[in-house]
Amino acid sequence: MKYTAKTADKFVLYQNAVQSADAEVDFIDRLYKKAYGRPALHFREDFCGTQLISCEWAKLRKENEAWGVDLDQPTLDWGRDHNISKLKPDVAARVHQLHQNVFHVIKPKVEIIGAFNFSYFIFKERRTLVTYFKAVRKSLASEGLFVLDCYGGWESQQVMQEKTKHDGFTYIWDQAAYDPINDHTLCHIHFKFPDGTKMKKAFTYDWRLWTLGGIRDCLFDAGFSKTDVYWEGTTKKGEGDGQFRKTKEAENEPGWIAYIAAMP
Ligand SMILES: C[S@@+](CC[C@H](N)C(=O)[O-])C[C@H]1O[C@@H](n2cnc3c(N)ncnc32)[C@H](O)[C@@H]1O
């Protein structure tokens, strides 16, 4: 695929570079079955963006239904036109869009809620994060599961850029600022193309770099009864192997990604 800054669609590049929706859906499906001994059918994707994960959820089995929540109508529209519309009609009919703030959605009750790609880092105050987690808890069925991801390690506090080559473009993760007084971090995604053109600041994230301990405390304060951390295994070369296992203690690493699964 030949992209240039003029012809490329930032959402296509984002989905290719950042998301692994099939692996994520497989993971949450397995977690739920392990927790409750039966498959979940109803899934809510908070901060859903283009709703790639919702679409994958609806494809998994014919009873599955997904609701995506996002504040940004143009992003939801892109997801409808490029992701939902590509599904078979009976599958597409089971993917719903909620143009709402995640704080305000408490219906319908679902078995799994997911908040991925660290989107809840947008809530910089502890009380705001706890309020969001309380709203999530209210929306979960009694046999419910809230799954969210987190990143960390000492490199996550460094001002630096990381470049990853993909088919037809380079993805640049830019950690532009980190303030140790309040843990605020400013990050951008840029894309670079083979013809030398660049799409600068295609996405910007003004976040608090939360820690696993801090997030788990907020989940308990919001009334969740149990939180488990799923830590990624490593290959012989010391790289992440994409397999996340329930882990009680871990050695810190320069950069890591983990999942938290919380039960109401
Ligand atoms: C980092 S993107 C996440 C995209 C996708 N979930 C993923 O895993 O890659 C964050 C999304 O959260 C949305 N968002 C930010 N604050 C929100 C809020 N309070 N309620 C609902 N959506 C919100 C933004 O519009 C944006 O589409």
Ligand as a Chemical Component Dictionary entry (heavy atoms), coordinates in Angstrom:
data_LIG
# 
_chem_comp.id                   LIG 
_chem_comp.type                 NON-POLYMER 
_chem_comp.pdbx_formal_charge   0 
_chem_comp.three_letter_code    LIG 
# 
loop_
_chem_comp_atom.comp_id 
_chem_comp_atom.atom_id 
_chem_comp_atom.alt_atom_id 
_chem_comp_atom.type_symbol 
_chem_comp_atom.charge 
_chem_comp_atom.model_Cartn_x 
_chem_comp_atom.model_Cartn_y 
_chem_comp_atom.model_Cartn_z 
_chem_comp_atom.pdbx_ordinal 
LIG C1  C1  C 0  -7.348  6.933  22.410 1  
LIG S1  S1  S 1  -8.918  7.016  21.582 2  
LIG C2  C2  C 0  -9.354  5.320  21.806 3  
LIG C3  C3  C 0  -9.712  4.570  20.569 4  
LIG C4  C4  C 0  -9.970  3.090  20.773 5  
LIG N1  N1  N 0  -10.784 2.818  21.951 6  
LIG C5  C5  C 0  -8.707  2.280  20.876 7  
LIG O1  O1  O 0  -8.671  1.316  21.671 8  
LIG O2  O2  O -1 -7.740  2.528  20.189 9  
LIG C6  C6  C 0  -9.863  7.885  22.788 10 
LIG C7  C7  C 0  -11.335 8.163  22.428 11 
LIG O3  O3  O 0  -12.014 8.530  23.622 12 
LIG C8  C8  C 0  -13.015 9.507  23.314 13 
LIG N2  N2  N 0  -13.362 10.187 24.584 14 
LIG C9  C9  C 0  -12.595 11.024 25.319 15 
LIG N3  N3  N 0  -13.243 11.378 26.453 16 
LIG C10 C10 C 0  -14.442 10.752 26.438 17 
LIG C11 C11 C 0  -15.547 10.709 27.333 18 
LIG N4  N4  N 0  -15.555 11.392 28.495 19 
LIG N5  N5  N 0  -16.618 9.951  27.002 20 
LIG C12 C12 C 0  -16.642 9.256  25.844 21 
LIG N6  N6  N 0  -15.612 9.249  24.956 22 
LIG C13 C13 C 0  -14.525 9.981  25.244 23 
LIG C14 C14 C 0  -12.370 10.355 22.247 24 
LIG O4  O4  O 0  -13.342 11.028 21.456 25 
LIG C15 C15 C 0  -11.551 9.313  21.453 26 
LIG O5  O5  O 0  -12.268 8.840  20.333 27 
# 
loop_
_chem_comp_bond.comp_id 
_chem_comp_bond.atom_id_1 
_chem_comp_bond.atom_id_2 
_chem_comp_bond.value_order 
_chem_comp_bond.pdbx_ordinal 
LIG C1  S1  SING 1  
LIG S1  C2  SING 2  
LIG S1  C6  SING 3  
LIG C2  C3  SING 4  
LIG C3  C4  SING 5  
LIG C4  N1  SING 6  
LIG C4  C5  SING 7  
LIG C5  O1  DOUB 8  
LIG C5  O2  SING 9  
LIG C6  C7  SING 10 
LIG C7  O3  SING 11 
LIG C7  C15 SING 12 
LIG O3  C8  SING 13 
LIG C8  N2  SING 14 
LIG C8  C14 SING 15 
LIG N2  C9  SING 16 
LIG N2  C13 SING 17 
LIG C9  N3  DOUB 18 
LIG N3  C10 SING 19 
LIG C10 C11 SING 20 
LIG C10 C13 DOUB 21 
LIG C11 N4  SING 22 
LIG C11 N5  DOUB 23 
LIG N5  C12 SING 24 
LIG C12 N6  DOUB 25 
LIG N6  C13 SING 26 
LIG C14 O4  SING 27 
LIG C14 C15 SING 28 
LIG C15 O5  SING 29 
# 
